Amino acid sequence: MDVLHISASPKGERSASRRIAESFIDEYSRQNPDDSIRELNVFDPLPPAFGRVESIRKFAPFFGEAPSEEGEAAWKTILTVIEDFDQADKIILSSPMWNYSIPWALKLYLDNIMQPRITFGYDPTTMEHRGLLRNRPLQLILTRSSTAPGHFVDFQLPYLRFVFDAMGIRDTRVIVADQTTKPSVEDREAYLALFDDRARSAASEF
Ligand SMILES: Cc1cc2nc3c(=O)[nH]c(=O)nc-3n(C[C@H](O)[C@H](O)[C@H](O)COP(=O)(O)O)c2cc1C
């Protein structure tokens, strides 16, 4: 099995979401020693830029336009990002909440992989997206300082659930640590330790 860990915090060793993901991965590797687990941190290196050329190329087929040469070159790069993602049999996504949503580098990664006719389709009668990727397990490991899951300003968890579902990845499991900001190292560590068991038991079911 190819297990892809997409990590979306730029904080490395200081990251709370990555720390919980490490507990999950430790247990998963212990139980599945033959699986390969690779980490893709979306801040380093950043995903390919998605700007003028890419957004014009994205809609060229729908506007009946021939793609430009630079558009085609950009598209090739995007297809390699999608291939790398789609190769994974299981996906772990660890991410902090940033301003009620996701960090910009993770959004940039999603802007690369969310592509019509490649990762999702559109049903013109029901006006709904249809996933074109195969379903597979997705473990979300999310952290925040204070925004409770289910609160109406939580645009992190519902958004992530929706975008992966739109691509066909619906076997989604969730761990949310929502009070990660504590005044001392000891308090922060004690709080995160509460999620170790949760992460390990989630890993056993993954
Ligand atoms: C730019 C930025 C924006 C943040 N926005 C929110 C927020 O909207 N709600 C919240 O509860 N916490 C917010 N936080 C706190 C982080 O989500 C929290 O510290 C999280 O545990 C960090 O995870 P990490 O250590 O894996 O990066 C924000 C932190 C940063 C750096």
The ligand as an SDF file (V2000), in Angstrom:
LIG
                    3D

 31 33  0  0  0  0  0  0  0  0999 V2000
   -2.3110   32.2610   10.5810 C   0  0  0  0  0  0  0  0  0  0  0  0
   -3.0400   31.5040   11.6650 C   0  0  0  0  0  0  0  0  0  0  0  0
   -4.4290   31.5740   11.7300 C   0  0  0  0  0  0  0  0  0  0  0  0
   -5.1320   30.8670   12.6970 C   0  0  0  0  0  0  0  0  0  0  0  0
   -6.5010   30.8920   12.6980 N   0  0  0  0  0  0  0  0  0  0  0  0
   -7.1940   30.1900   13.6310 C   0  0  0  0  0  0  0  0  0  0  0  0
   -8.6200   30.1790   13.6340 C   0  0  0  0  0  0  0  0  0  0  0  0
   -9.2830   30.7770   12.7850 O   0  0  0  0  0  0  0  0  0  0  0  0
   -9.2570   29.4800   14.6010 N   0  0  0  0  0  0  0  0  0  0  0  0
   -8.5840   28.7740   15.5670 C   0  0  0  0  0  0  0  0  0  0  0  0
   -9.2120   28.1530   16.4180 O   0  0  0  0  0  0  0  0  0  0  0  0
   -7.2210   28.7300   15.5620 N   0  0  0  0  0  0  0  0  0  0  0  0
   -6.5250   29.4110   14.6210 C   0  0  0  0  0  0  0  0  0  0  0  0
   -5.1440   29.3770   14.5980 N   0  0  0  0  0  0  0  0  0  0  0  0
   -4.4500   28.5080   15.5680 C   0  0  0  0  0  0  0  0  0  0  0  0
   -3.9810   27.1910   14.9510 C   0  0  0  0  0  0  0  0  0  0  0  0
   -5.0080   26.5630   14.2240 O   0  0  0  0  0  0  0  0  0  0  0  0
   -3.5100   26.2660   16.0560 C   0  0  0  0  0  0  0  0  0  0  0  0
   -2.4440   26.8640   16.7430 O   0  0  0  0  0  0  0  0  0  0  0  0
   -3.0990   24.9140   15.5180 C   0  0  0  0  0  0  0  0  0  0  0  0
   -3.0060   23.9800   16.5560 O   0  0  0  0  0  0  0  0  0  0  0  0
   -1.7440   24.9920   14.7910 C   0  0  0  0  0  0  0  0  0  0  0  0
   -1.4450   23.7060   14.2850 O   0  0  0  0  0  0  0  0  0  0  0  0
    0.0460   23.3780   13.8570 P   0  0  0  0  0  0  0  0  0  0  0  0
    0.8820   23.4850   15.1130 O   0  0  0  0  0  0  0  0  0  0  0  0
   -0.0120   21.9900   13.3340 O   0  0  0  0  0  0  0  0  0  0  0  0
    0.4670   24.3900   12.8290 O   0  0  0  0  0  0  0  0  0  0  0  0
   -4.4220   30.0830   13.6440 C   0  0  0  0  0  0  0  0  0  0  0  0
   -3.0100   30.0340   13.5900 C   0  0  0  0  0  0  0  0  0  0  0  0
   -2.3320   30.7250   12.6100 C   0  0  0  0  0  0  0  0  0  0  0  0
   -0.8230   30.6490   12.5560 C   0  0  0  0  0  0  0  0  0  0  0  0
  1  2  1  0
  2  3  1  0
  2 30  2  0
  3  4  2  0
  4  5  1  0
  4 28  1  0
  5  6  2  0
  6  7  1  0
  6 13  1  0
  7  8  2  0
  7  9  1  0
  9 10  1  0
 10 11  2  0
 10 12  1  0
 12 13  2  0
 13 14  1  0
 14 15  1  0
 14 28  1  0
 15 16  1  0
 16 17  1  0
 16 18  1  0
 18 19  1  0
 18 20  1  0
 20 21  1  0
 20 22  1  0
 22 23  1  0
 23 24  1  0
 24 25  2  0
 24 26  1  0
 24 27  1  0
 28 29  2  0
 29 30  1  0
 30 31  1  0
M  END
$$$$
